[in-house]
Amino acid sequence: MQTLTIIITVIQLISCVALVTIVLFQSGKSSGLSGAIGGGSGDTFLSKNKSKSLDARLARFTKWVAGVFMLLTLVLNFIIK
């Protein structure tokens, strides 16, 4: 049981580092001050092809890695108790 706990903890640590890295690679959702002044155009190339962009893939991957992280946390909680 001790080796299983160590293995799951290492996998959880790897998923934690991956989750932080993926979130840091994503671009911000707001344009900041320049978007507030300029109004931000909704007809840009990036807004039309948002589902095919790198940000969309990173957002999808973030959800999967976060799910794995939460599942591993629950499993560790039940194993340790």
C-alpha positions, 0 to 999 in steps of 0.5 A: 500500500505504501508503494501505491501511495508513492506512485500516485503522489508522484503522478499527482506532482507531475500533473500539478506541474503540468497544470501550472505550466499549461495555465501559464502558457494560455493567453489572457482572456481580456485585452486589458486597457487597449481593449477597453479603449479600442473596443476590441473587434469581434470580427478578427481572424482569431475570434472566428477561428477560436476553436482551432487555435492553440488557446482552445487546445490548451483550454481543453487540455487544462480541463483534462489535466485538472480532472486527473489532478482532482481524481488523484487527490480523491484517491489519495485521500481515500487511500491514506485514511 
